[in-house]
Amino acid sequence: MTNYPVNMNIVPEIEARFDEQTNTISYIVKDPTSNSCAIIDSVMDIDYAAGRITYENADGLIEYIINRDLKLEWIIESHVHADHLSAAPYIQEKLGGKIAIGSKISVVQDTFGKVFNEGTQFKRDGSQFDLLLDDGDTYMIGNMQAFAMFTPGHTPACMVHVIGNAAFVGDTLFMPDGGSARADFPGGDAAMLFDSIQKVLSLPEDMKLFMCHDYAPNGREIAWESTVADEKRNNIHVGNEKTKEDFVKFRSQRDAQLGMPKLIIPSLQVNMRAGEVPTDKEGNPVLKVPINVL
């Protein structure tokens, strides 16, 4: 942990927005000393059965930023999501800002480029994004420094973004009663996920952790904020000094029982393109459905 530039004295202003359809939490993170901000894990709405895309969620984020006269500098993707579609290019068109993701996006693009038979015209070098981040890379939101931690396991390209006393953990961790994300997608690895979680839990104990998803286990209210200390003590999958061996065994057995996320097919195709919907030869937006592959 000592190699990361943690600064617990910086307290970003955070606005959270919950999407009920996908159980996703998107964040607007503002520098307390300026009007600069970033969006983390935006959502584009889709009626998959009807093949219809809309932007209610993104418009809510845009309205919040415009009404407060904020300057959007970054549109951050914690990873290539399999359960919702990113609205990054739509937001960028309205407000500007740069789209960023972990540099291992190229691994994800190579893997799913084959799954969706994308052909040579689909670039697998991450060039659809404005910035590719490596482990420990920093970026500025106004006067506020943020940094990225490489946390593979759920996917090969997952990153946690630490901004002052807050860490946005993507799918690396859930709330303590939710445990952890699955690790059985192509490129996933339960042992690697355990190591990544330990990396997050090596942050200061009072570091605030913000989840990308919550599924309200046992009927409680939706929640998205925890702390390192709370996860260490109470996380049902990794807390209370559970071993790597126990985690890998549990995670493997659990993942074998899980079905595919409802939106995995459109999500992967869109998100590996930085939120752009693929098109056919005539330029019409179109999605593929691979058979017996996932």
C-alpha positions as CSV (number, residue, x, y, z in Angstrom):
1,M,0.0,0.0,0.0
2,T,2.9,2.4,0.6
3,N,3.4,3.0,-3.1
4,Y,0.0,4.6,-3.5
5,P,-0.5,8.3,-2.8
6,V,-3.3,8.1,-0.3
7,N,-4.4,11.4,1.2
8,M,-7.2,11.0,3.8
9,N,-7.3,14.8,4.3
10,I,-9.1,15.3,1.0
11,V,-12.8,14.8,1.4
12,P,-14.5,14.8,-2.1
13,E,-18.2,15.8,-2.4
14,I,-20.1,12.7,-3.6
15,E,-23.5,12.4,-5.3
16,A,-24.8,8.9,-5.7
17,R,-27.5,7.8,-8.1
18,F,-29.1,4.3,-7.9
19,D,-30.5,2.6,-11.1
20,E,-33.2,0.2,-10.0
21,Q,-33.2,-1.8,-13.3
22,T,-29.6,-2.8,-13.0
23,N,-28.9,-2.2,-9.3
24,T,-26.0,0.1,-10.3
25,I,-24.8,3.1,-8.4
26,S,-23.3,5.9,-10.4
27,Y,-21.3,8.6,-8.8
28,I,-20.6,12.3,-9.4
29,V,-17.4,13.1,-7.5
30,K,-16.5,16.8,-7.0
31,D,-13.3,18.5,-5.9
32,P,-14.2,20.5,-2.8
33,T,-11.9,23.4,-3.8
34,S,-13.2,23.9,-7.4
35,N,-16.1,23.2,-9.7
36,S,-14.4,20.2,-11.3
37,C,-15.9,16.8,-11.1
38,A,-15.9,13.2,-12.4
39,I,-18.6,10.7,-13.2
40,I,-17.9,7.0,-12.2
41,D,-19.8,4.1,-13.8
42,S,-22.7,5.8,-15.7
43,V,-25.7,3.9,-17.0
44,M,-27.4,4.0,-20.4
45,D,-31.0,2.7,-20.3
46,I,-32.0,-0.2,-22.5
47,D,-35.3,-2.0,-23.1
48,Y,-33.6,-5.2,-24.4
49,A,-36.8,-6.9,-25.5
50,A,-37.8,-3.9,-27.6
51,G,-34.2,-3.1,-28.8
52,R,-34.7,0.5,-27.5
53,I,-32.0,2.7,-25.9
54,T,-32.8,5.8,-23.9
55,Y,-30.9,8.1,-21.6
56,E,-33.0,8.9,-18.5
57,N,-30.2,8.0,-16.1
58,A,-27.5,9.9,-18.0
59,D,-29.8,12.9,-18.3
60,G,-30.1,13.0,-14.5
61,L,-26.4,13.1,-14.1
62,I,-26.1,15.8,-16.8
63,E,-28.8,17.9,-15.2
64,Y,-27.1,17.7,-11.8
65,I,-23.8,18.9,-13.2
66,I,-25.3,21.7,-15.3
67,N,-27.6,23.0,-12.5
68,R,-24.5,23.3,-10.2
69,D,-22.3,24.8,-12.9
70,L,-19.8,22.0,-12.5
71,K,-17.0,21.1,-15.0
72,L,-16.9,17.5,-16.0
73,E,-13.3,16.4,-16.4
74,W,-13.5,12.6,-16.3
75,I,-15.9,9.8,-17.1
76,I,-14.5,6.8,-15.4
77,E,-15.3,3.1,-16.0
78,S,-14.2,0.9,-13.2
79,H,-14.3,-2.1,-15.6
80,V,-16.2,-3.5,-18.6
81,H,-19.5,-4.1,-16.9
82,A,-21.6,-7.2,-17.8
83,D,-24.8,-6.0,-16.2
84,H,-25.4,-2.5,-17.5
85,L,-24.5,-0.3,-20.5
86,S,-22.3,2.7,-20.1
87,A,-23.5,6.2,-21.1
88,A,-20.0,7.6,-21.4
89,P,-20.1,8.8,-25.0
90,Y,-23.5,10.4,-24.6
91,I,-22.4,12.3,-21.5
92,Q,-19.1,13.3,-23.2
93,E,-21.0,14.7,-26.2
94,K,-23.1,16.9,-23.8
95,L,-20.5,17.9,-21.2
96,G,-17.0,17.0,-22.5
97,G,-14.6,15.2,-20.3
98,K,-12.3,12.3,-21.0
99,I,-13.3,8.6,-20.8
100,A,-10.9,6.5,-18.8
101,I,-10.5,2.8,-18.0
102,G,-7.8,0.3,-16.9
103,S,-5.1,-0.5,-19.5
104,K,-6.0,-4.2,-19.4
105,I,-9.1,-3.4,-21.4
106,S,-7.1,-4.8,-24.3
107,V,-7.3,-8.3,-22.7
108,V,-11.1,-7.9,-22.4
109,Q,-11.4,-6.7,-25.9
110,D,-9.4,-9.6,-27.3
111,T,-11.4,-12.1,-25.3
112,F,-14.8,-10.8,-26.2
113,G,-13.8,-9.8,-29.7
114,K,-13.6,-13.5,-30.3
115,V,-16.8,-14.3,-28.5
116,F,-18.7,-11.8,-30.7
117,N,-16.8,-12.6,-33.8
118,E,-15.9,-8.9,-34.3
119,G,-13.3,-9.3,-37.0
120,T,-10.2,-7.3,-37.7
121,Q,-12.1,-3.9,-37.9
122,F,-12.7,-4.0,-34.1
123,K,-9.6,-2.5,-32.4
124,R,-8.4,-4.4,-29.4
125,D,-5.9,-1.8,-28.1
126,G,-8.2,0.3,-25.9
127,S,-8.0,3.2,-28.4
128,Q,-11.8,3.7,-28.0
129,F,-11.0,5.3,-24.6
130,D,-9.3,8.6,-24.0
131,L,-7.0,7.4,-21.2
132,L,-5.8,3.9,-20.2
133,L,-4.7,3.7,-16.6
134,D,-2.0,1.4,-15.1
135,D,-1.7,0.4,-11.5
136,G,-0.8,3.5,-9.4
137,D,-1.5,6.0,-12.2
138,T,-2.8,9.4,-10.9
139,Y,-5.1,11.9,-12.5
140,M,-6.4,15.3,-11.3
141,I,-10.0,16.3,-10.7
142,G,-9.5,20.0,-10.4
143,N,-7.0,20.4,-7.5
144,M,-7.8,16.9,-6.2
145,Q,-5.5,14.0,-7.0
146,A,-7.0,10.6,-7.7
147,F,-5.3,7.3,-8.4
148,A,-6.2,3.9,-9.8
149,M,-5.5,0.5,-8.2
150,F,-5.4,-2.6,-10.4
151,T,-7.8,-5.1,-8.9
152,P,-8.3,-8.0,-11.4
153,G,-10.3,-11.1,-10.6
154,H,-13.9,-10.2,-11.5
155,T,-12.6,-9.2,-14.9
156,P,-9.0,-8.8,-16.1
157,A,-9.4,-5.0,-16.3
158,C,-11.0,-4.0,-13.0
159,M,-9.6,-1.0,-11.2
160,V,-10.5,0.7,-7.9
161,H,-10.3,4.5,-8.0
162,V,-9.2,6.2,-4.8
163,I,-10.0,9.9,-4.4
164,G,-9.1,11.4,-1.1
165,N,-10.7,9.5,1.7
166,A,-13.0,7.6,-0.7
167,A,-12.4,4.5,-2.8
168,F,-14.8,3.5,-5.6
169,V,-14.5,-0.2,-5.7
170,G,-16.5,-1.2,-8.8
171,D,-17.4,-4.9,-8.5
172,T,-14.3,-5.9,-6.5
173,L,-16.4,-5.7,-3.3
174,F,-20.0,-5.5,-2.3
175,M,-21.5,-4.3,1.0
176,P,-20.4,-6.6,3.9
177,D,-23.7,-8.6,3.7
178,G,-23.3,-8.9,0.0
179,G,-19.8,-10.3,-0.1
180,S,-18.0,-10.2,-3.4
181,A,-18.6,-10.4,-7.2
182,R,-18.5,-13.5,-9.2
183,A,-15.2,-14.6,-10.9
184,D,-16.3,-17.0,-13.6
185,F,-16.6,-14.8,-16.6
186,P,-14.0,-15.3,-19.3
187,G,-10.8,-13.9,-17.8
188,G,-12.1,-14.0,-14.3
189,D,-10.1,-15.7,-11.5
190,A,-11.3,-16.3,-7.9
191,A,-7.7,-16.5,-6.4
192,M,-6.8,-13.2,-8.2
193,L,-10.0,-11.6,-6.9
194,F,-9.1,-12.6,-3.3
195,D,-5.7,-11.0,-3.7
196,S,-7.3,-7.8,-5.2
197,I,-9.7,-7.6,-2.3
198,Q,-6.8,-7.8,0.2
199,K,-5.2,-5.0,-1.7
200,V,-8.3,-2.8,-1.1
201,L,-8.5,-3.9,2.5
202,S,-4.9,-2.7,3.0
203,L,-6.1,0.9,2.6
204,P,-6.6,2.9,5.8
205,E,-9.3,1.4,7.9
206,D,-11.4,4.6,7.9
207,M,-11.3,4.8,4.1
208,K,-14.9,5.1,2.8
209,L,-15.7,2.4,0.2
210,F,-18.4,3.1,-2.5
211,M,-20.0,0.1,-4.3
212,C,-21.0,-0.1,-7.9
213,H,-23.9,-2.5,-7.1
214,D,-26.2,-3.5,-4.3
215,Y,-28.9,-6.1,-4.3
216,A,-30.4,-5.5,-0.8
217,P,-29.9,-9.0,0.6
218,N,-32.5,-10.2,3.2
219,G,-34.8,-7.3,2.2
220,R,-32.8,-4.5,3.7
221,E,-32.8,-1.0,2.1
222,I,-30.4,-0.4,-0.8
223,A,-26.9,0.8,0.5
224,W,-23.6,1.6,-1.2
225,E,-21.2,3.0,1.4
226,S,-19.0,1.0,3.7
227,T,-15.5,1.3,5.2
228,V,-12.3,-0.8,5.0
229,A,-12.7,-1.6,8.7
230,D,-16.3,-2.7,8.3
231,E,-15.5,-5.0,5.3
232,K,-12.5,-6.5,7.2
233,R,-14.7,-7.4,10.2
234,N,-18.0,-8.2,8.6
235,N,-17.8,-9.1,4.9
236,I,-19.4,-12.5,4.6
237,H,-17.0,-13.7,1.9
238,V,-13.6,-12.3,3.0
239,G,-14.1,-10.7,6.4
240,N,-12.9,-12.0,9.8
241,E,-9.6,-13.3,8.3
242,K,-11.1,-15.9,5.9
243,T,-8.4,-17.7,4.0
244,K,-7.7,-17.6,0.3
245,E,-8.4,-21.3,0.0
246,D,-11.8,-20.9,1.7
247,F,-12.7,-18.0,-0.6
248,V,-11.7,-19.8,-3.8
249,K,-13.7,-22.9,-2.8
250,F,-16.7,-20.9,-1.9
251,R,-16.6,-18.6,-4.9
252,S,-16.1,-21.5,-7.4
253,Q,-19.1,-23.4,-5.9
254,R,-21.3,-20.2,-5.8
255,D,-20.4,-19.1,-9.3
256,A,-21.4,-22.5,-10.7
257,Q,-24.9,-21.9,-9.5
258,L,-25.3,-18.4,-11.0
259,G,-27.1,-17.6,-14.3
260,M,-25.8,-15.0,-16.7
261,P,-26.7,-11.4,-16.0
262,K,-29.8,-10.3,-18.0
263,L,-27.9,-7.7,-20.0
264,I,-24.5,-9.4,-20.5
265,I,-24.8,-9.7,-24.3
266,P,-25.5,-6.0,-25.0
267,S,-23.4,-4.7,-22.1
268,L,-20.2,-6.4,-23.2
269,Q,-20.5,-5.3,-26.8
270,V,-21.2,-1.7,-25.9
271,N,-18.9,-1.3,-22.9
272,M,-15.8,-2.8,-24.6
273,R,-16.3,0.0,-27.1
274,A,-16.3,2.8,-24.4
275,G,-20.1,2.9,-24.6
276,E,-20.6,3.1,-28.3
277,V,-23.2,0.8,-29.8
278,P,-21.8,-1.4,-32.6
279,T,-23.1,-0.8,-36.2
280,D,-23.6,-2.9,-39.3
281,K,-22.1,-2.2,-42.7
282,E,-24.7,0.4,-43.4
283,G,-24.0,2.2,-40.1
284,N,-27.2,1.1,-38.3
285,P,-26.8,0.2,-34.6
286,V,-27.0,-3.5,-34.1
287,L,-26.2,-6.1,-31.4
288,K,-25.1,-9.8,-31.9
289,V,-26.3,-12.8,-29.9
290,P,-23.6,-15.5,-29.8
291,I,-25.1,-19.0,-29.4
292,N,-23.7,-21.5,-26.8
293,V,-20.6,-19.4,-26.1
294,L,-21.1,-17.6,-22.8
